[in-house]
Amino acid sequence: MKTSKLLLLAVLIVSLLIVAKITYVPREEKTNPPLANQNTLSSQTSSEGEVTVKVTPENIPEDKKTWQFRIVLDAHTGSLDQDLLKNSVLLDEKENQIAPIFWEGDPPGGHHREGILRFSSFPSKQNLVILKIRGIGEVPERNFSW
């Protein structure tokens, strides 16, 4: 009887240790970068036509030399064959335009594409930025503004 109690206690302790190991999440050191270096721009989605386009600004602080936008394209029908480098432009409130410099992501084709569209930054601080993407899913132009 004494042996069975010890065995039960040993099983209980081992079980608690396993549960503790599985559920333990180490605390990460959290440092808050200066507000100017944080991306506070929200994602926007356009669901016109047969294609949904979601754009998420990433890495857009004023002191960066390039700005990047995560683009997600989902087609209900057809193939996503558009060249995002040719079909996109970034504008400021004075309608100064910057063409994209790089696409890093899925190649043309298929029903789903995702990647990063990079632009050189504007030379001065902007109060308004508009990303225009033309010719996606038979929609002449989609505008995303922040």
Secondary structure, 3 states (H helix, E strand, C coil): CHHHHHHHHHHHHHHHHHHHHHHCCCCCCCCCCCHHHCCCCCCEEECCCCEEEEEEEECCCCCCCEEEEEEEEEECCCCCCCCHHHHEEEEECCCCEECEEEEEECCCCCCEEEEEEEEECCCCCCCCEEEEEEEECCEEEEEEEC
